[in-house]
């Protein structure tokens, strides 16, 4: 499969504050990749760099082989972009906004737009600014589907949505990507939604990527281990993440097996070692910490 997005050695600062240093990753065709990170780790920044809205201090990003600062109109027409806030031009009504966007995309499929909006039970003349946040998000999604892009880039796509709208959004995105020709790169603070949707996961910490793995690999292999130990500290080990004492019990996170963890911790006086499976949200906390 071809690499649709390529980021090489991206270094970026806001003033004197380092956001990334030598950040490298790619997104291959047909994949749904989720970018996860705490507030301030630069998720929206990388999306702005990808789209040419920001120029990094050094490094290069490419989309469909073109550098981000010189995307041609032809490549831009292959990209569907949804930024925080979901939709602009809210003074338009349902019909007007469809006609407006249709002029920018040669392969426009208005049927996809109106099919999705049937679920909203709104008048074609209803203005966007009179809709709820969830309804506006579906208008935005309908516009993206009508564009029929090869690449969807979505920043915090579930922001402000209730559980029903979030689940509807996820289901439509999964159907959109089902044939394997579409590529989706997205962020969200609702990691439960991401677990239902994404194939691969990038987990960011401040200034770097902690992990870039298939979501299934993380869920199947990353574990929390709880144990007891009559001591105030445990010797650090690079195979463990965020080892800490909570009351009378210790916990740590690891990709190591129960047998390997037991062997390591027993040597430090640990006992009653228990392994726990994790959701993607639990794994995210285990990798990045609670604070």
C-alpha positions in Angstrom: 0.0 0.0 0.0 1.1 3.5 -0.8 1.9 6.1 1.9 -0.8 8.8 1.7 0.7 11.0 4.4 4.4 11.2 5.1 5.9 13.3 7.9 9.7 13.4 8.1 11.7 14.9 10.9 9.1 17.5 11.9 10.4 20.0 14.5 8.2 22.8 15.6 8.1 25.5 18.3 5.6 28.0 19.5 8.0 30.8 20.6 10.6 29.0 22.6 8.3 26.1 23.6 9.2 22.9 21.8 6.2 21.1 20.4 7.9 18.3 18.4 11.5 17.3 17.6 12.2 15.1 14.7 8.7 13.7 14.5 8.3 10.9 11.9 5.3 8.9 10.9 3.3 7.8 7.8 -0.3 6.8 7.1 -0.8 4.2 4.4 -3.7 3.9 2.0 -6.8 2.3 3.3 -6.0 2.8 7.0 -7.9 4.6 9.7 -5.3 6.1 11.9 -6.1 7.8 15.2 -3.8 10.4 16.8 -4.1 10.4 20.6 -2.5 12.7 23.1 -3.1 14.9 26.1 -4.0 18.5 25.7 -1.0 20.5 24.5 0.8 17.6 22.8 0.3 19.1 19.4 -2.5 17.1 17.8 -4.2 20.1 16.1 -0.7 21.5 15.3 0.2 18.5 13.2 -3.1 18.7 11.3 -2.5 22.4 10.6 1.0 21.5 9.4 -0.3 18.8 7.1 -2.7 21.2 5.5 -0.1 23.9 5.0 -1.7 26.3 7.6 1.5 26.2 9.7 5.1 25.8 8.6 7.3 23.8 10.9 10.7 25.0 12.0 12.2 22.1 10.1 11.1 18.9 8.4 8.6 18.1 5.7 5.1 16.6 5.3 3.7 15.2 2.1 0.2 14.3 1.1 -0.2 12.2 -2.0 3.5 12.9 -2.6 3.2 16.7 -2.6 4.8 18.9 0.0 2.3 20.5 2.4 3.2 24.1 1.6 2.7 23.5 -2.2 -0.5 21.4 -2.5 -2.0 21.7 -5.9 -5.7 22.3 -6.4 -5.9 18.7 -7.8 -4.6 17.2 -4.6 -6.6 19.5 -2.4 -9.8 18.2 -4.1 -8.9 14.7 -3.0 -8.8 15.7 0.7 -11.8 16.2 3.0 -11.0 18.3 6.0 -13.0 18.7 9.2 -11.5 21.1 11.8 -12.7 21.8 15.4 -16.1 23.5 15.2 -17.4 21.2 12.5 -18.8 23.7 10.0 -18.4 27.2 8.7 -20.8 29.5 6.8 -23.7 28.8 9.3 -25.7 31.6 7.8 -26.5 29.2 4.9 -29.5 26.9 5.0 -29.3 23.1 4.2 -29.7 23.5 0.4 -27.5 26.6 0.1 -24.5 25.1 1.8 -24.6 22.0 -0.4 -24.7 24.1 -3.5 -21.9 26.3 -2.3 -19.5 23.4 -1.6 -20.5 21.5 -4.8 -18.7 24.2 -6.9 -15.3 23.3 -5.4 -15.3 19.6 -6.1 -15.5 18.0 -9.5 -16.8 14.6 -8.3 -19.5 16.0 -6.1 -22.2 13.5 -5.1 -25.1 15.4 -3.6 -27.1 12.2 -3.0 -24.7 11.2 -0.3 -25.3 14.5 1.4 -29.1 14.4 1.3 -29.3 10.7 2.2 -27.5 11.4 5.5 -29.5 14.4 6.2 -32.8 12.5 6.0 -32.0 11.2 9.4 -32.0 14.8 10.8 -35.6 15.5 9.9 -34.9 19.1 9.1 -36.3 21.4 6.4 -34.1 22.0 3.3 -34.5 25.7 4.1 -33.5 25.5 7.7 -30.4 27.6 8.5 -27.3 25.9 9.9 -27.1 28.4 12.8 -30.5 27.2 14.2 -29.4 23.5 14.4 -28.0 21.7 17.4 -24.3 20.8 17.6 -25.1 17.2 16.7 -27.1 18.2 13.7 -24.4 20.6 12.5 -21.9 17.8 12.7 -24.0 15.6 10.5 -24.3 18.4 8.0 -20.5 18.6 8.0 -20.2 14.8 7.6 -22.7 14.9 4.7 -20.7 17.5 2.9 -17.6 15.4 3.3 -19.3 12.3 1.9 -20.6 14.3 -1.0 -17.1 15.4 -1.8 -16.1 11.7 -1.9 -12.5 12.4 -0.8 -9.7 9.8 -0.9 -8.3 11.2 2.3 -10.3 12.4 5.3 -8.5 14.6 7.9 -10.6 15.2 11.0 -9.7 17.1 14.1 -11.7 16.3 17.3 -14.6 15.1 15.2 -16.7 14.1 18.2 -16.4 17.5 20.0 -19.7 18.5 21.7 -21.7 15.5 20.5 -23.9 13.3 22.6 -23.4 9.5 22.6 -26.0 8.9 20.0 -24.6 11.3 17.5 -21.0 10.1 18.2 -22.0 6.5 17.5 -23.8 7.5 14.3 -20.7 9.4 13.2 -18.5 6.4 13.9 -20.8 4.0 12.0 -20.9 6.2 8.9 -17.1 6.7 9.0 -16.6 2.9 9.2 -18.9 2.3 6.3 -17.2 5.1 4.3 -13.8 3.4 4.7 -15.0 -0.2 4.3 -13.8 -0.8 0.7 -10.2 -0.1 1.7 -9.6 2.7 -0.8 -10.2 5.6 1.6 -7.8 6.8 4.2 -8.8 8.6 7.4 -6.5 10.5 9.8 -8.3 11.8 12.9 -8.1 13.0 16.5 -10.6 12.9 19.3 -10.6 13.2 23.0 -13.3 10.5 23.2 -11.0 7.5 23.1 -14.0 5.0 23.4 -15.1 6.2 19.9 -11.6 5.8 18.5 -11.4 2.2 19.8 -14.5 1.3 17.7 -13.1 2.9 14.6 -9.3 3.1 14.1 -7.0 0.5 12.6 -3.7 2.1 13.8 -2.9 4.3 16.7 -0.3 7.0 17.3 0.0 8.0 21.0 1.9 11.2 21.5 3.6 12.6 24.6 5.0 16.1 24.9 7.6 16.5 22.1 7.5 12.9 20.7 5.6 9.9 19.6 5.4 7.2 22.4 3.9 4.5 20.2 2.7 3.8 16.7 1.0 0.4 16.5 -2.1 -1.3 15.3 -4.9 -0.8 17.8 -5.4 -4.5 18.0 -1.8 -5.1 19.1 -2.1 -2.5 21.9 -5.4 -3.9 23.2 -4.2 -7.6 23.0 -0.7 -7.1 24.5 -0.6 -4.1 26.8 -1.7 -4.9 30.3 -2.0 -3.3 33.8 -0.4 -5.3 36.6 -1.5 -4.8 40.2 0.6 -6.2 43.1 1.6 -5.8 46.7 5.0 -5.0 48.0 6.2 -4.0 51.4 8.4 -1.1 50.3 8.2 2.6 49.4 9.8 2.4 46.0 10.5 0.0 43.1 13.6 -0.1 41.0 12.9 1.5 37.5 12.7 -0.9 34.6 12.4 0.2 30.9 9.8 -2.6 30.3 7.3 -0.9 32.7 5.3 2.2 32.3 4.2 4.5 35.2 4.8 2.3 38.2 3.2 3.9 41.2 1.8 3.1 44.6 -1.9 3.7 45.3 -2.8 3.2 48.9 -1.6 -0.3 49.9 -1.4 -1.6 46.3 1.1 -1.0 43.4 0.3 -0.8 39.8 2.4 -0.8 36.6 1.8 -1.2 32.8 3.7 -3.3 30.4 3.8 -5.2 27.1 5.6 -8.0 28.9 3.8 -11.3 29.7 2.6 -12.2 33.1 5.4 -14.7 33.5 8.0 -12.0 32.6 6.5 -9.4 34.9 6.2 -11.9 37.8 9.9 -12.8 37.4 11.0 -9.2 37.4 8.8 -8.0 40.3 9.2 -11.0 42.5 12.9 -10.2 42.6 11.9 -6.9 44.2 9.7 -8.5 46.8 6.4 -8.1 45.0 3.6 -10.7 45.5 -0.1 -11.2 44.7 0.7 -10.1 41.1 -2.5 -9.8 39.0 -2.9 -9.1 35.3 -5.7 -6.9 33.9 -6.9 -6.4 30.3 -7.3 -2.8 29.2 -9.5 -0.8 26.9 -7.8 1.6 24.6 -8.5 4.5 27.0 -6.9 2.5 29.9 -3.9 1.8 27.7 -3.6 5.5 26.8 -3.6 6.4 30.5 -1.0 3.6 31.2 1.3 4.9 28.4 0.9 8.7 29.1 0.2 8.8 32.8 -2.7 10.2 34.7 -1.3 13.6 35.3 
